[in-house]
Amino acid sequence: MAFHAIEQVEQQLGGNMRVVYRHFPLTIIHPHALAAAAAAEAGALQDRFWDMHELLFYRQRVLEDSDLLGYAAQLGLDVAAFDRDRASTAVGSGFAGM
């Protein structure tokens, strides 16, 4: 997986790298892909994209709305803003194929 490779390179470089990430939610394969992508972007609006991305990656089988709100709380995000942002057109309009 690319995620693990990026983690390894980041560790080798001591975090001295920049990664650009683009969502391609495969909703046919994973019914929660779009919701997870929106959650990551809503986390980004609170400067926690990579923390949310990592959490979602490791818990990709548990991505119901209540789970996503719980992850936001776990990361110390403003949950009301997170919930509002993940449903906004500003967050969802940039996904590839959308």
C-alpha distances in whole Angstrom, upper triangle without the diagonal:
4,5,6,7,9,10,11,13,15,16,17,19,20,19,21,19,18,15,16,14,15,15,15,16,16,19,20,16,16,20,19,17,19,21,18,17,21,21,18,21,24,22,22,26,27,25,22,19,16,18,18,14,13,16,15,11,12,15,14,16,19,20,23,26,27,24,23,26,26,23,25,27,25,24,28,28,31,30,33,31,28,29,31,29,26,28,30,30,29,25,25,26,23,21,20,22,24
4,5,5,6,9,10,11,12,14,15,16,18,16,18,15,15,12,13,11,13,13,14,15,16,19,21,18,18,21,20,17,19,21,17,16,20,20,17,19,22,21,20,24,25,22,20,17,14,16,17,13,12,16,15,11,13,16,15,18,21,21,24,26,28,24,23,26,26,23,24,27,25,23,27,27,30,29,32,30,27,28,30,27,25,27,28,28,27,23,23,24,21,19,18,21,23
4,5,5,6,9,10,11,12,14,15,16,14,17,14,14,11,12,11,13,13,14,15,16,19,21,18,17,20,18,16,18,19,15,15,18,17,15,17,20,18,18,21,22,19,17,14,11,13,13,10,9,12,12,9,10,14,13,16,18,18,22,23,25,21,20,23,23,19,21,24,21,20,23,23,26,26,29,27,24,26,28,25,23,26,27,27,25,22,22,24,21,19,19,21,23
4,5,5,6,9,10,11,12,14,15,14,17,15,15,13,15,14,17,17,18,19,19,22,24,21,20,23,21,19,21,22,18,18,22,21,18,20,23,21,20,24,24,22,19,17,13,15,16,13,10,13,14,10,11,15,15,18,20,20,24,26,27,23,22,25,24,21,23,25,23,21,25,25,29,28,31,30,27,28,31,28,26,29,30,30,29,26,26,28,25,22,22,25,27
4,5,5,6,9,10,11,12,14,13,15,13,14,12,14,14,16,17,18,20,21,24,25,23,22,25,24,21,23,24,21,20,23,23,20,22,25,23,22,26,26,23,21,18,15,17,18,15,13,17,17,14,15,18,18,21,23,24,27,29,30,27,25,28,28,24,25,28,26,24,27,27,31,31,34,32,29,31,33,30,28,31,32,32,30,27,27,28,25,23,23,25,27
4,5,5,6,9,10,10,12,10,12,10,10,8,11,11,14,16,17,19,21,24,26,23,22,25,23,20,22,23,19,18,21,21,17,19,22,20,19,22,22,19,17,15,12,14,16,13,12,15,16,13,15,18,18,21,23,23,27,28,29,25,24,26,26,22,23,26,24,22,25,25,28,28,31,29,26,28,30,27,25,29,29,29,27,24,25,26,23,21,21,24,26
4,6,5,6,9,10,10,9,12,11,12,11,14,14,17,18,20,21,22,25,27,25,23,26,24,21,23,23,20,19,22,21,17,20,22,19,19,22,22,19,17,15,11,13,15,12,10,14,15,12,13,17,17,21,22,22,26,27,28,24,23,25,24,21,22,24,22,20,23,23,27,27,30,29,26,28,30,27,26,29,30,30,28,25,26,28,25,23,24,27,28
4,5,5,6,9,10,10,12,12,14,13,16,16,20,21,22,24,25,28,30,27,26,29,27,24,27,27,23,23,26,24,21,23,26,23,22,26,25,22,20,19,15,16,18,16,14,17,18,16,16,20,20,23,25,26,29,31,31,28,26,29,28,24,26,28,25,23,26,27,31,31,34,33,29,32,34,31,29,33,34,34,32,29,30,31,28,26,26,29,31
4,5,5,6,8,8,10,9,11,11,14,15,19,21,22,24,26,29,31,28,27,30,28,25,27,28,24,23,26,25,22,23,26,23,22,25,25,22,20,19,15,17,20,17,15,19,20,18,19,22,23,26,27,28,31,32,33,30,28,30,30,26,27,29,27,24,27,28,31,32,35,33,30,33,34,31,30,33,33,34,31,28,29,30,27,26,26,29,31
4,5,5,6,5,7,7,9,10,13,14,18,20,22,24,26,29,31,29,27,30,27,25,26,27,23,22,24,23,20,21,24,21,19,23,22,19,17,16,13,14,17,15,14,17,19,17,18,21,22,25,26,26,30,31,31,28,26,28,27,24,24,26,24,21,24,25,28,29,32,30,27,30,32,29,28,31,32,32,29,27,28,29,26,25,26,29,30
4,5,5,6,9,10,13,13,17,18,22,23,25,27,29,31,33,31,29,32,29,27,29,29,25,25,27,25,22,24,26,23,22,25,24,21,19,18,15,16,19,17,15,18,20,18,18,22,23,26,27,28,31,32,32,29,27,29,28,24,25,27,24,22,25,26,29,30,34,32,29,32,34,31,30,34,34,35,32,30,31,32,29,28,29,32,34
4,6,8,9,10,13,14,18,20,23,25,27,29,30,33,35,33,32,34,32,30,31,32,28,27,30,28,25,27,29,26,25,28,27,24,22,21,18,19,22,20,18,21,23,21,21,25,26,29,30,31,34,35,36,32,31,33,32,28,29,31,28,26,28,29,33,34,37,35,32,35,37,34,33,37,37,37,35,32,33,35,31,30,30,34,35
4,5,5,7,11,13,16,18,22,24,27,29,31,34,36,34,32,35,33,30,31,32,28,27,29,28,24,25,28,25,23,26,26,22,21,20,17,19,22,20,19,22,24,22,23,26,27,30,31,31,35,35,36,33,31,33,32,28,29,30,28,25,28,28,32,33,36,34,31,34,36,33,32,36,36,36,33,31,32,33,30,29,30,33,34
4,5,8,12,14,17,19,23,25,28,29,32,34,37,34,33,35,32,30,31,31,28,27,29,27,23,25,27,24,22,25,24,20,19,19,16,17,20,19,18,21,23,22,22,25,27,30,31,31,34,34,35,31,30,31,30,26,27,28,26,23,25,26,30,31,34,32,30,33,35,32,31,35,35,36,33,30,32,33,30,30,31,34,35
4,6,8,10,14,16,20,22,25,26,29,31,34,32,30,32,30,27,28,28,25,23,25,24,20,21,23,20,18,21,20,17,16,15,13,14,17,16,15,18,21,19,20,23,24,28,28,28,31,31,32,29,27,28,28,24,24,26,23,20,23,23,26,28,31,29,27,30,31,28,28,31,31,32,29,27,28,30,27,26,27,31,32
4,7,10,14,16,20,23,26,28,30,33,36,34,32,35,32,29,30,30,27,25,27,26,22,22,25,22,20,22,22,18,18,17,15,17,20,19,18,22,23,22,23,27,27,31,31,31,34,34,35,32,29,31,31,27,26,28,27,23,25,26,29,30,33,30,28,32,33,30,29,33,32,33,30,27,29,30,27,27,28,31,32
4,7,10,13,17,20,22,25,27,30,33,31,30,32,29,26,27,28,24,22,24,24,20,20,23,20,18,21,21,17,17,16,13,16,19,17,17,20,22,20,22,25,25,29,30,29,32,32,33,31,28,30,30,26,26,28,26,23,25,25,28,29,32,29,27,30,31,28,27,31,30,30,27,25,27,27,24,24,24,28,29
4,7,10,13,16,19,22,25,27,30,29,28,30,27,24,24,25,22,20,21,21,17,17,20,18,15,18,19,15,15,13,12,15,17,15,16,19,20,19,21,24,24,28,28,27,30,30,31,29,26,28,28,24,24,27,25,22,24,23,26,27,30,27,25,28,28,25,24,27,27,26,23,21,23,23,20,20,21,25,26
4,6,10,13,16,18,21,24,26,25,24,26,24,20,21,22,19,16,18,18,15,15,18,16,14,17,18,15,14,12,10,14,15,13,14,17,17,16,19,21,21,25,26,24,27,27,29,26,24,26,26,23,22,25,24,21,23,22,25,26,28,25,23,26,26,23,22,25,25,24,21,19,20,21,17,17,17,21,22
4,7,10,13,16,19,22,24,24,22,24,22,19,18,20,17,14,16,17,14,13,16,16,13,16,17,15,15,11,11,15,15,13,15,18,17,17,20,22,21,24,25,23,26,26,28,26,23,25,26,23,22,25,25,22,24,22,25,25,27,24,22,24,24,21,20,23,22,21,18,16,17,17,14,14,14,18,19
4,7,10,12,15,18,21,20,19,20,18,15,15,16,14,11,13,14,11,11,14,14,12,15,17,15,14,10,10,13,13,10,13,16,14,14,17,19,17,21,22,20,23,23,25,23,20,22,24,20,20,23,23,20,23,21,23,23,25,22,20,22,22,19,17,20,20,19,17,14,15,15,12,11,11,15,16
4,7,10,13,15,18,18,17,18,17,13,13,15,13,9,12,14,11,10,14,15,13,15,18,16,16,12,13,16,15,12,15,17,15,15,18,19,17,21,22,19,22,22,25,23,20,22,24,21,21,24,24,22,24,22,24,24,25,22,20,21,21,18,16,18,18,17,15,13,12,12,9,8,8,11,13
4,6,9,12,15,14,13,15,13,9,9,11,10,6,9,11,9,9,13,14,13,15,18,17,16,12,13,16,14,11,14,16,13,13,17,17,15,18,19,16,19,19,22,20,17,20,22,19,19,23,23,21,23,21,23,22,23,21,18,19,20,16,14,16,16,15,14,11,10,11,8,6,6,9,10
4,6,9,12,12,11,13,12,8,9,12,11,8,11,14,12,13,16,17,17,19,21,21,19,16,16,19,16,13,16,18,15,14,18,18,15,17,19,17,19,20,23,21,19,22,24,21,22,25,25,24,26,24,26,25,26,24,21,21,22,19,16,17,18,17,16,14,12,12,10,6,5,7,9
4,6,9,9,8,9,9,5,5,9,8,7,10,12,12,12,15,17,17,19,21,21,19,16,17,18,16,13,16,16,13,13,16,16,12,15,16,13,15,16,20,18,16,19,21,19,20,23,24,23,25,23,25,23,24,22,19,19,20,18,14,15,17,16,16,13,11,12,11,7,8,8,9
4,6,6,6,8,9,6,8,11,11,10,13,15,15,16,19,20,20,23,25,25,23,19,20,21,18,16,18,18,15,14,17,17,13,14,16,14,16,18,21,20,18,21,23,21,22,26,26,25,28,26,28,26,27,26,22,22,23,21,18,18,20,19,20,17,14,15,14,11,10,9,11
4,5,5,5,7,5,6,9,10,11,13,15,16,17,19,20,21,23,25,26,24,20,21,22,19,17,19,19,15,15,18,17,13,14,15,13,14,16,19,18,17,20,22,21,22,25,26,25,28,26,27,25,25,25,21,20,22,20,17,17,19,18,19,17,14,15,15,12,12,11,11
4,6,6,10,9,10,13,14,14,16,18,19,20,22,24,25,27,29,29,27,24,24,26,22,20,22,22,18,18,20,19,15,15,17,15,16,18,22,21,20,23,25,24,25,28,29,29,31,30,31,28,29,28,25,24,25,24,20,20,22,21,23,20,17,19,19,15,14,12,13
4,6,9,8,11,13,13,14,17,18,19,20,22,23,25,27,29,29,26,23,23,24,21,19,20,20,16,15,17,16,12,12,15,14,16,18,21,20,19,23,24,23,24,27,27,27,30,29,30,28,29,29,25,24,26,25,21,21,24,23,24,21,19,20,20,16,15,14,16
4,6,5,9,10,10,11,14,15,16,18,19,20,22,24,26,26,23,20,20,21,18,16,17,17,13,12,15,13,9,9,11,10,12,15,17,16,15,19,20,19,21,24,24,24,27,25,27,24,26,25,22,21,23,22,18,19,21,21,22,19,17,19,19,15,15,15,15
4,6,8,8,10,12,13,14,16,18,19,20,22,24,25,26,23,21,22,22,18,17,19,18,14,14,16,14,11,10,11,9,10,12,15,14,14,17,19,18,20,23,23,24,26,25,26,23,24,24,20,19,21,20,16,16,19,19,21,18,15,18,18,15,16,15,15
4,6,5,6,9,10,10,12,14,15,16,18,20,22,22,20,17,18,18,15,14,16,14,11,12,14,12,8,9,9,6,7,9,12,11,11,14,15,15,16,19,19,20,22,21,22,19,20,20,17,16,18,17,13,14,17,17,19,16,14,17,17,14,15,16,15
4,6,5,6,9,10,11,12,14,15,17,19,20,21,18,16,16,17,14,12,14,14,10,11,13,12,9,10,11,9,11,12,15,14,12,15,17,16,17,20,20,20,23,21,22,20,21,21,17,16,18,17,13,14,16,16,17,14,12,14,14,11,12,13,12
4,5,5,6,9,10,11,12,14,15,17,19,20,18,15,17,18,14,13,16,15,12,13,16,15,12,14,14,10,11,12,15,14,12,15,17,16,16,20,21,20,22,20,21,19,19,18,15,14,15,14,10,11,13,13,14,11,8,11,11,8,10,11,10
4,5,5,6,9,10,10,12,14,15,17,18,16,14,16,16,12,12,15,14,10,13,15,13,11,12,11,8,8,8,11,11,9,11,14,13,13,16,18,17,19,17,18,15,16,16,12,11,13,12,8,9,12,13,14,11,9,13,13,11,14,15,13
4,5,5,6,9,10,10,12,14,16,16,14,11,13,13,9,8,11,10,7,9,12,10,8,11,10,7,9,9,12,10,8,11,13,11,12,15,16,15,18,16,17,15,17,16,12,12,14,13,9,11,14,15,15,11,11,14,14,11,14,15,14
4,5,5,6,9,10,11,13,15,15,13,10,12,13,10,8,12,12,9,11,14,13,11,14,14,11,13,13,15,14,11,14,16,13,13,17,18,16,19,16,18,16,18,16,13,13,14,12,9,11,12,13,13,9,8,11,10,8,11,13,12
4,5,5,6,8,10,11,13,14,13,10,13,14,11,10,14,14,11,13,16,15,14,16,15,12,13,11,14,13,10,12,15,13,12,16,17,16,17,15,15,14,14,13,10,10,11,8,5,7,9,10,10,6,6,10,10,9,12,14,12
4,5,5,6,9,10,11,12,10,9,11,11,7,8,12,11,9,12,14,13,12,15,13,10,11,10,12,11,7,9,11,9,8,12,13,12,14,11,13,11,13,11,8,8,10,8,6,9,11,13,12,9,10,13,13,12,15,17,16
4,5,5,6,9,10,10,8,5,8,9,5,5,9,9,8,10,13,13,12,15,14,12,14,13,15,13,10,12,13,10,10,13,14,12,14,12,14,13,15,13,10,11,13,10,8,12,13,14,13,9,11,14,12,12,15,17,16
4,5,5,7,9,9,9,6,10,11,9,9,12,13,12,14,17,17,16,19,18,15,16,15,17,16,12,13,16,13,12,15,16,14,15,13,14,14,15,12,9,11,12,8,7,10,10,11,10,6,8,11,10,10,13,16,15
4,5,5,7,9,9,8,11,12,9,11,14,13,13,15,18,17,17,19,18,15,15,13,15,14,11,11,14,12,9,13,14,12,13,10,10,10,11,8,5,8,8,5,5,9,9,11,10,7,9,12,12,13,16,19,17
4,5,5,6,5,5,8,8,6,8,11,11,11,14,16,16,16,19,17,15,16,14,15,14,10,11,12,10,7,11,12,9,10,8,9,10,12,10,7,10,11,9,8,12,13,15,13,10,13,16,15,15,18,21,20
4,5,5,5,4,8,9,8,9,12,13,13,15,18,18,18,21,20,18,19,18,19,18,14,15,16,13,11,14,15,12,13,10,12,13,15,12,9,13,13,10,10,14,13,15,12,10,13,15,13,14,17,20,19
4,6,7,8,11,12,11,13,16,16,16,19,21,21,21,24,22,19,21,18,20,19,15,15,17,15,12,15,16,13,13,10,10,12,13,9,8,11,11,8,10,13,12,13,11,9,13,14,14,15,19,22,20
4,6,8,11,11,10,13,15,15,16,19,20,20,21,24,22,20,21,18,19,18,15,14,15,13,10,12,13,10,10,7,8,10,12,9,8,12,12,10,12,15,14,17,14,12,16,18,17,19,22,25,23
4,6,8,9,10,12,14,14,16,18,19,20,21,24,23,21,22,21,21,20,16,16,17,15,12,14,14,11,11,9,11,14,15,13,11,15,16,13,14,18,17,19,16,14,17,19,18,19,22,25,24
4,6,5,6,8,10,11,12,14,16,16,18,21,19,18,20,18,19,17,14,14,14,11,9,12,12,8,9,8,11,13,15,13,11,14,16,13,13,17,17,19,17,14,17,19,18,18,21,24,23
4,6,5,6,9,10,10,12,14,15,16,19,18,16,19,18,19,17,13,15,15,12,11,14,14,11,13,11,14,14,17,14,12,15,16,13,12,16,16,18,15,12,14,17,15,15,18,21,20
4,5,5,6,8,10,10,12,14,15,18,18,17,20,19,20,17,15,16,16,13,12,15,14,11,14,13,16,17,20,18,15,18,19,17,15,19,20,21,19,16,17,20,17,17,19,22,22
4,5,5,6,9,10,11,12,14,17,16,15,18,18,18,15,13,14,14,10,10,12,10,8,11,11,14,15,18,17,14,17,19,17,16,19,20,22,20,17,19,22,20,19,22,25,24
4,5,5,6,8,10,10,11,15,13,12,15,14,15,12,9,11,11,7,8,11,10,8,11,10,13,13,16,15,11,14,16,14,12,16,17,19,18,14,16,19,18,17,19,22,21
4,5,5,6,9,10,10,14,13,12,15,15,17,14,11,14,14,10,11,14,13,11,15,14,17,16,19,17,14,16,18,16,14,17,18,20,18,15,15,18,16,15,17,20,20
4,5,5,6,9,10,13,13,13,16,17,18,14,13,15,14,11,12,15,13,11,15,15,18,18,21,20,17,19,21,19,17,20,22,23,22,18,19,22,20,18,20,23,23
4,5,5,6,8,11,10,10,14,14,14,11,10,12,11,7,10,12,10,9,13,13,17,16,19,19,15,17,20,18,16,19,21,23,22,19,19,23,21,20,22,24,24
4,6,5,5,9,8,8,11,12,13,10,8,12,11,8,10,13,12,12,15,15,17,16,19,18,15,15,18,17,14,17,19,21,20,17,17,20,19,17,19,21,21
4,5,5,9,10,10,14,15,16,13,12,15,15,12,14,17,15,14,18,18,21,20,22,22,18,19,22,20,17,20,22,23,23,19,19,21,20,17,19,21,21
4,6,8,9,11,14,16,16,13,13,16,14,12,15,17,14,14,18,19,22,20,23,23,20,21,24,22,20,22,25,26,26,22,22,25,23,21,22,24,25
4,5,5,7,11,13,13,9,10,13,12,10,13,15,13,14,17,18,20,18,21,22,18,18,22,21,18,21,23,25,25,21,21,24,23,21,22,24,24
4,5,6,10,13,14,10,10,14,14,12,15,17,16,16,20,19,22,20,22,22,18,18,21,20,17,19,22,23,23,20,19,22,21,18,20,21,21
4,6,9,12,13,10,12,15,14,13,16,18,17,19,22,22,24,21,23,24,20,20,23,22,19,21,24,25,26,22,21,24,24,21,22,23,23
4,6,9,10,7,8,12,11,10,14,15,14,16,19,19,21,18,20,21,18,17,20,20,17,19,22,24,25,21,20,24,24,21,23,24,23
4,6,8,6,6,10,10,9,12,14,14,15,18,17,19,16,18,18,15,14,17,17,13,15,18,20,21,18,17,20,20,18,20,21,20
4,5,5,6,9,10,11,13,14,15,17,19,18,18,15,16,18,15,13,16,16,13,14,18,20,21,18,17,21,22,19,22,22,21
4,5,5,6,9,10,11,13,14,16,17,15,16,12,13,14,12,9,12,13,11,11,15,17,19,16,16,19,20,19,22,22,20
4,5,5,6,9,10,11,12,14,15,15,15,11,13,15,12,10,14,15,13,14,18,20,22,19,19,23,24,22,25,26,24
4,5,5,6,9,10,10,12,14,14,15,12,14,16,13,12,15,16,13,15,19,21,22,19,19,23,23,21,24,25,24
4,5,5,6,9,10,11,13,11,13,10,12,13,9,9,12,12,10,12,15,18,18,15,16,19,20,18,21,23,21
4,5,5,6,9,10,11,9,10,7,9,11,8,7,11,12,10,12,15,18,19,16,17,21,21,21,24,25,23
4,5,5,6,9,10,10,11,8,12,13,11,11,14,15,14,16,19,22,22,19,20,24,24,23,26,28,26
4,5,5,6,9,9,11,9,13,13,10,11,15,15,13,16,18,21,21,18,19,22,22,21,24,26,25
4,5,5,6,5,7,6,9,10,7,9,12,12,11,14,16,19,18,16,17,21,21,20,24,26,24
4,5,5,6,7,6,10,11,9,11,14,14,14,17,19,22,22,19,21,24,25,24,28,30,28
4,5,8,10,10,13,14,12,14,17,17,16,19,22,25,24,21,23,26,26,25,28,30,29
4,6,9,10,13,13,11,14,16,16,15,19,20,23,22,19,21,24,24,23,26,29,28
4,7,8,12,12,11,13,16,15,16,19,20,23,22,20,22,25,25,25,28,31,29
4,6,9,8,7,10,12,12,13,16,17,20,18,16,19,22,22,22,26,28,26
4,6,5,6,9,10,10,12,15,15,19,18,16,19,22,22,23,27,29,27
4,5,5,6,8,10,10,13,14,18,17,15,18,21,22,22,26,28,25
4,5,5,6,9,10,11,13,16,16,15,17,20,22,22,26,28,25
4,5,5,6,8,10,10,14,13,12,15,18,19,20,24,26,23
4,5,5,6,9,10,13,13,11,13,16,17,18,21,23,21
4,6,5,7,9,13,13,11,13,16,18,18,21,23,20
4,6,6,6,10,11,10,12,15,17,17,21,23,19
4,5,5,8,8,7,9,12,13,15,18,20,17
4,6,8,9,6,7,11,12,12,16,18,15
4,7,9,7,7,10,13,13,17,17,14
4,5,6,7,9,11,13,16,17,14
4,5,5,5,9,11,14,15,11
4,6,6,8,10,14,15,12
4,6,7,8,12,14,12
4,6,6,10,11,8
4,6,9,10,7
4,6,9,7
4,6,6
4,5
4
